[in-house]
Structures are given as structure tokens and as C-alpha cells.
Amino acid sequence: MPKRQHRSEVESDLGLLFVTVASGFEKDAISELQDSLGDALVRCRPIFKGIVLISTSIDVRKAAKIVEGHKTSYVAKVVPVDRVVKADLERIVDSVLEIGGIEEKDAFAVRCTRRGRHPFSSRDVERAVGNAIRGGRVDLEDPNVTINVEILFDKAYVSVLKAGEMVSKRVGVERKWEKGKRPLNRSELKMVEILELLPEIASCNVALDLGAAPGGWTKILSKHVRKVYSVDPAQLDEDILKLGNVSYLPKKLEELTIEDVPQRADIITCDANISAQELVSVIGKVVADFLSEKGLLVLTLKAVTPKIEEELTNSARVLAERLKDLRVDVLTLTKLPHNTRRELTCICKRM
Ligand SMILES: C[S@@+](CC[C@H](N)C(=O)[O-])C[C@H]1O[C@@H](n2cnc3c(N)ncnc32)[C@H](O)[C@@H]1O
């Protein structure tokens, strides 16, 4: 059989990982994958409910092992992809033969998972591939080689994997939460941690939550304060919109006007997806316009360059200088358990 090729047809210079994740938690899974792979992760796309495709600059099998070694809650299965071909029985069989790597001594199993409508079943794929392989013997119980075919609509992601090369992880989120207690997203857990650090939030009247969608922070804040103004150009979750004390302002934080928020806020929070540097340049005006005397300010500083620590430290320094002019002191700059590798949380108070 020809030599194995680990590169996909569609992304010739990058490797591909087909990753199944907790459905509805794709963003959180992507964040975990980014944390695990760092700069080796070139591109990350949710391509279907519960499926994320990763392009990586390193060997795909090595990348899968790196993810295996990291603590994750939302990642289920990490499959290094050898070929991406048209979802056609003949093309799939050909691609398996081209990848090769199955020897006489091997015990193999073919596994196919199909999503979408096709004129063949998963079982047809398994049978066709199994029949075409010369050498080795079928062993569905304890194979040392698995031919894995993930079909998603018109594409088939084909891999020939030795035992242990496909990584399966326990999805914590599926079982972790009692009924009705599941958080909206990972961000919500950051706000729970902030509340532990800053119990005085509970005595605030008005909160202004910037970069609020889908609404994890707003959800927690709304339980503790009288009124929450939630600002985000993206849509808030339906259940959050229904909360009686939440006003949704569908705009960017830079576009906020005094008319939007008719009262000063006792706490301003910002988890917007903007770089720490951008945040530093825009937050001063919001503080000046909306933060009350003795008000609290909670910001997630987000790094966007590879020099994460340097970027965050510099931004925090400039932020502290700018806020001083507004009589706002930085109380803590901390890494919360649910901050990503690229984030720090900055807690401040107006004096
Ligand atoms: C990580 S999410 C926030 C999650 C939120 N804290 C929660 O608990 O659900 C980041 C949000 O920032 C928003 N965003 C990005 N740029 C923004 C801007 N200039 N002003 C306001 N929101 C912004 C995005 O639309 C996105 O919804």
C-alpha cells in the first residue's frame, strides 16, 4: 500500500482535526481548544451542531495528544484527519486505500458516522471499506487500527488511526449540572467567581453590562441588582430577554449615549470581545458618563497577540494610569479559574 499521507486534500499546508464537542457549547469548546493548542491552532470553525473543525500547523496526531493532555469540559472526541473527500462511496474507499498503513498483522475495524442525507448508510460505508482492504483481519472488539469515516453532508473526513491516536474525552458539562442549573456559557462562571471576590455587588442597584451577549453575566447580575442594562450588538439569549429587570441595548459600547442609560450604574462590567488595548481606549468615556461615585468596574482584559503576558501587563498599566484621572483605582488584577489563557480580570472601584 502507498505511504500514509496525513494532510487533507482541502488544506494542503495544514493538518485537520475533526472534533466533536458538547452540543450548544461550541464556543466554550473552541476556547478550550485554543487554550490547549495555543499558536499551533491556525483556524477553528464550528461546522455543525456539536462539531468543530480545527486547522493546525503541527502534526495532527501530536495535536490530538496535546488536547488529550489538557483539562477540558466540552471536548468529546478528537479525530486526526488524513483525507477530506467527497461523500461518495467510491471516493471514500479509494481514499482509505491511498492512505494505507494497514498491514498483514493488523486487526482493524471500520467505523462510520453519517450526518445528512446520502444514498448509502453508515453500514454500507463500513462494509465497502472493509471489503476493499487487502491484508489484516477484521476485529470489531479489539482492533489495533481503526478506519474512521466522519461524513458531514457532502464531505467525508477519513482517517486510518492506530490505537490511541483518536482521543476520547469525558464531557463534564453533560453531567455536571443539576436540572435547571446549567450555565448559559463559560462566561457565566466567570461572573460567579467575580461575585465571590466582590460580594458587595449584591448591594448594587444598577448594573451596566457591556459585551453582554448571550447573557451569562447579565443572568447572574440580574439576580443581585435591581436593574441591568445589557449592551451588545449581538442578540441576548431569549430567556435572558424575558427577565423583568433587564433592558437590552443592541449596540456597541462605543455608541452608548446618556439617553440609553438614564441612571448612573453602581457597577459596570465588560466582557466584550475587543482587545485589551481597544478596551483601554474606550472605557474611560463610559466610566466618565455612567459610573456612579463609589461604583465598581469589572473588566475582562483580552490578549490578541502571541505575547499574551506582555500585552496584558502593558494594557493593565495604561488602564490604571487612565482610570486614575477618573478617580478609579485598580483593586485586583487576577486570573479567574474560568478566564481563558488569553484573559485577565481587572476589578476596580471609583473613589
Ligand atoms: C465573550 S462574549 C460575552 C459573554 C457574556 N459576558 C456572557 O456572559 O454571556 C463577547 C461579546 O462581546 C461582544 N462585543 C464585541 N465587540 C463589542 C463592542 N464594541 N461593544 C459591545 N459588545 C461587543 C460580542 O458581540 C460578544 O457577544
The ligand as a Tripos MOL2 file, in Angstrom:
@<TRIPOS>MOLECULE
LIG
   27    29     1     0     0
SMALL
NO_CHARGES

@<TRIPOS>ATOM
      1 C1        -17.3870   36.5910   25.3310 C.3       1 LIG1
      2 S1        -18.8410   37.3290   24.7260 S.3       1 LIG1
      3 C2        -19.5340   37.9530   26.2050 C.3       1 LIG1
      4 C3        -20.1570   36.9010   27.0320 C.3       1 LIG1
      5 C4        -21.0270   37.4710   28.1210 C.3       1 LIG1
      6 N1        -20.2530   38.1020   29.1710 N.3       1 LIG1
      7 C5        -21.8780   36.3900   28.7210 C.2       1 LIG1
      8 O1        -21.7210   36.1110   29.9010 O.co2     1 LIG1
      9 O2        -22.6990   35.8110   28.0090 O.co2     1 LIG1
     10 C6        -18.2450   38.7730   23.9820 C.3       1 LIG1
     11 C7        -19.3090   39.6700   23.4080 C.3       1 LIG1
     12 O3        -18.7010   40.9150   23.0990 O.3       1 LIG1
     13 C8        -19.4890   41.4940   22.0930 C.3       1 LIG1
     14 N2        -18.7810   42.6510   21.5460 N.ar      1 LIG1
     15 C9        -17.7200   42.6720   20.7130 C.ar      1 LIG1
     16 N3        -17.3640   43.9570   20.4610 N.ar      1 LIG1
     17 C10       -18.2180   44.7550   21.1700 C.ar      1 LIG1
     18 C11       -18.3660   46.1580   21.3310 C.ar      1 LIG1
     19 N4        -17.5480   47.0110   20.7030 N.pl3     1 LIG1
     20 N5        -19.3490   46.6160   22.1260 N.ar      1 LIG1
     21 C12       -20.1760   45.7540   22.7590 C.ar      1 LIG1
     22 N6        -20.0910   44.4140   22.6390 N.ar      1 LIG1
     23 C13       -19.1210   43.9190   21.8610 C.ar      1 LIG1
     24 C14       -19.7360   40.3540   21.1410 C.3       1 LIG1
     25 O4        -20.8600   40.6070   20.3280 O.3       1 LIG1
     26 C15       -19.9380   39.1840   22.1130 C.3       1 LIG1
     27 O5        -21.3000   38.9390   22.3080 O.3       1 LIG1
@<TRIPOS>BOND
     1     1     2 1
     2     2     3 1
     3     2    10 1
     4     3     4 1
     5     4     5 1
     6     5     6 1
     7     5     7 1
     8     7     8 2
     9     7     9 1
    10    10    11 1
    11    11    12 1
    12    11    26 1
    13    12    13 1
    14    13    14 1
    15    13    24 1
    16    14    15 ar
    17    14    23 ar
    18    15    16 ar
    19    16    17 ar
    20    17    18 ar
    21    17    23 ar
    22    18    19 1
    23    18    20 ar
    24    20    21 ar
    25    21    22 ar
    26    22    23 ar
    27    24    25 1
    28    24    26 1
    29    26    27 1
@<TRIPOS>SUBSTRUCTURE
     1 LIG1         1 GROUP 0 **** ****
